Amino acid sequence: MSTRRKRSSSRRWLDEHFQDEYVKRAQREGFRSRAVYKLDEINRKYGLIKPGSIVVDLGAAPGSWSQYCVSRVRPDGQVVALDRLAMQPLSGVTWLQGDFREQAMLDELLAVLAGHPVDLVLSDMAPNTSGIKAVDQPQAMDLAELAVDFAQRCLRPGGDVLVKVFQGEGFDKLLKTLRADFGKVCVCKPSASRARSPELYLLARNYAHR
């Protein structure tokens, strides 16, 4: 792609971004990103986040999901957030910066949890996309599978996991895995997900601990 075309595409994205109703709403309501309304819609429908819950937020930066969760798990709950990217601290949120794919980062996260079973695992992780589906799809599914593996390891019996996926190769396999280990699995496309985005969210509920 030429430099001129890249600049034109960037300008279109910026124009669309700043006219976006969810961007404007997030600014008005003090949330860090429009992504909060994806979680809000799912939570309102399914009632995932409850007072006293332990929630792990993977791919948390810039922090709107953690921001949303911490106000709902207080006073006795806990939110642990993790991302490769830097994030401004949030009151009441335990923040870890690092790559979830690395064993050292997983060990640090497990140490913070200190053996306490988790009520809800959230994963909004996504790779840096190249625009080449044959490259991006396997990377996205790898992150989703890692999030599910973590959930299977740390969720309490009856716990839930919400994970971002992109429909394509690997999707059906992950769906089958979730259906084998959870009481119910729903495919969600929140209104705040842009129509052209291939992202979906898999919500798996009532973990049957083995």
C-alpha positions in Angstrom: 0.0 0.0 0.0 1.4 3.4 -1.0 2.1 6.1 1.7 -0.7 8.3 0.2 -3.3 5.4 0.5 -2.1 4.6 4.1 -2.6 8.3 5.0 -6.1 8.4 3.4 -7.1 5.2 5.2 -5.8 6.6 8.5 -7.8 9.8 8.1 -11.0 7.8 7.4 -10.4 5.7 10.5 -9.9 8.8 12.6 -12.9 10.5 11.2 -15.1 7.4 11.9 -13.6 7.0 15.3 -14.3 10.4 16.6 -17.9 10.4 15.2 -18.6 7.0 16.8 -21.5 7.1 19.2 -19.7 4.7 21.6 -16.5 6.7 21.6 -18.5 9.8 22.5 -20.5 8.0 25.1 -17.3 6.6 26.7 -15.9 10.1 26.9 -19.0 11.4 28.5 -19.2 8.6 31.1 -15.5 8.5 31.9 -14.6 5.1 30.5 -11.2 4.5 28.9 -12.5 3.0 25.7 -15.6 2.2 23.7 -15.0 -1.5 24.3 -16.7 -1.2 27.7 -20.1 -1.3 26.0 -19.4 -4.7 24.5 -18.9 -6.1 28.1 -21.8 -4.0 29.4 -24.3 -5.4 26.9 -23.2 -9.0 27.6 -23.2 -8.5 31.3 -26.7 -6.9 31.3 -28.0 -9.9 29.4 -26.3 -12.7 31.3 -25.4 -11.2 34.8 -21.8 -12.3 34.8 -20.2 -9.8 37.3 -21.4 -10.0 40.9 -20.3 -8.4 44.2 -17.5 -10.5 45.7 -16.4 -12.1 42.4 -12.7 -12.7 41.5 -12.3 -11.6 37.9 -9.2 -11.9 35.6 -9.1 -9.5 32.7 -6.7 -10.6 29.9 -5.7 -8.1 27.3 -7.0 -5.4 29.6 -5.3 -2.2 28.3 -6.4 0.6 28.2 -8.5 -0.7 31.1 -12.2 -0.1 30.4 -13.3 -3.7 31.1 -11.4 -3.7 34.5 -12.8 -0.2 35.2 -16.3 -1.6 34.6 -15.7 -4.8 36.7 -14.1 -3.2 39.7 -17.2 -1.1 40.4 -19.3 -4.2 40.4 -17.3 -6.6 42.5 -16.7 -4.2 45.4 -16.4 -4.3 48.3 -15.1 -7.9 48.7 -14.2 -8.9 45.1 -10.9 -8.7 43.2 -10.0 -7.7 39.6 -6.6 -8.7 38.2 -5.7 -7.2 34.9 -2.9 -8.2 32.5 -1.6 -6.9 29.2 1.6 -6.5 27.2 0.8 -2.8 26.8 1.2 -0.2 29.5 -1.9 0.8 31.4 -2.6 3.6 33.8 -3.3 2.2 37.3 -6.9 1.8 38.4 -8.0 1.9 42.0 -8.9 -1.5 43.2 -7.3 -3.3 40.2 -4.2 -5.5 40.5 -2.2 -4.7 37.4 0.4 -6.9 35.7 2.3 -6.0 32.5 3.7 -8.7 30.4 3.0 -11.2 27.6 0.5 -13.8 28.7 2.0 -16.3 26.3 5.2 -16.5 28.4 5.4 -18.9 31.3 6.9 -16.3 33.6 3.9 -14.1 33.2 1.5 -16.9 33.8 3.4 -17.8 37.0 3.2 -14.2 38.2 -0.6 -14.2 37.6 -1.0 -17.5 39.4 1.0 -16.1 42.3 -1.3 -13.1 42.6 -4.3 -15.3 42.7 -2.6 -17.4 45.4 -4.8 -20.4 44.7 -8.1 -18.7 45.0 -10.5 -20.0 42.4 -11.6 -17.5 39.8 -15.3 -16.7 39.2 -14.9 -15.1 35.7 -12.1 -15.0 33.1 -12.4 -12.2 30.5 -10.2 -12.2 27.4 -10.3 -9.3 24.9 -6.8 -10.3 23.7 -6.1 -9.9 20.0 -2.9 -10.0 17.9 -1.4 -7.1 16.1 -3.2 -7.7 12.8 -1.4 -7.7 9.4 -4.5 -7.8 7.3 -3.5 -11.2 6.0 -6.2 -13.7 7.3 -3.9 -16.7 7.0 -1.5 -15.0 9.4 -3.9 -13.2 11.7 -6.5 -16.0 12.3 -4.1 -18.6 13.8 -2.6 -16.0 16.1 -6.0 -14.9 17.3 -7.1 -18.4 17.9 -3.9 -19.2 19.8 -4.6 -16.4 22.2 -8.2 -17.5 22.6 -7.1 -21.1 23.3 -4.6 -19.9 25.9 -7.3 -17.9 27.6 -9.6 -21.0 27.7 -6.7 -23.2 29.0 -6.1 -20.7 31.8 -9.9 -20.6 32.6 -10.0 -24.4 32.8 -7.1 -24.3 35.2 -8.3 -21.5 37.5 -12.1 -21.3 37.4 -14.2 -22.4 40.3 -16.8 -25.0 39.5 -19.7 -23.1 38.0 -17.4 -20.2 36.8 -17.6 -18.4 33.5 -15.3 -17.4 30.7 -15.8 -14.7 28.0 -13.3 -14.8 25.2 -12.8 -12.8 22.0 -12.5 -14.9 18.8 -12.5 -14.4 15.0 -14.6 -16.8 13.0 -12.6 -18.9 10.8 -10.1 -21.8 11.1 -10.0 -23.1 14.7 -13.3 -21.6 15.7 -15.3 -24.8 15.6 -12.6 -26.7 17.5 -12.6 -24.2 20.3 -16.4 -24.2 20.4 -16.4 -27.9 20.8 -13.9 -27.7 23.6 -16.0 -25.2 25.5 -19.2 -27.2 25.0 -17.5 -30.3 26.5 -16.5 -28.5 29.7 -19.2 -25.9 30.3 -22.9 -26.2 30.9 -23.8 -23.6 28.2 -22.0 -21.8 25.4 -23.3 -18.7 23.7 -21.9 -16.8 20.7 -22.2 -13.0 21.1 -21.9 -10.1 18.7 -22.4 -7.0 20.9 -23.9 -3.9 19.3 -20.7 -2.0 20.1 -18.6 -4.4 17.9 -18.2 -2.6 14.6 -20.2 -4.2 11.8 -17.2 -4.8 9.6 -15.2 -6.4 12.4 -15.0 -10.3 12.3 -14.8 -10.4 16.1 -17.2 -12.5 18.1 -17.3 -13.4 21.8 -17.7 -16.9 23.1 -19.4 -17.0 26.5 -19.0 -20.3 28.3 -21.0 -20.6 31.6 -21.1 -23.1 34.5 -17.7 -24.7 34.3 -17.8 -28.4 35.1 -14.5 -28.8 36.9 -12.8 -32.2 36.2 
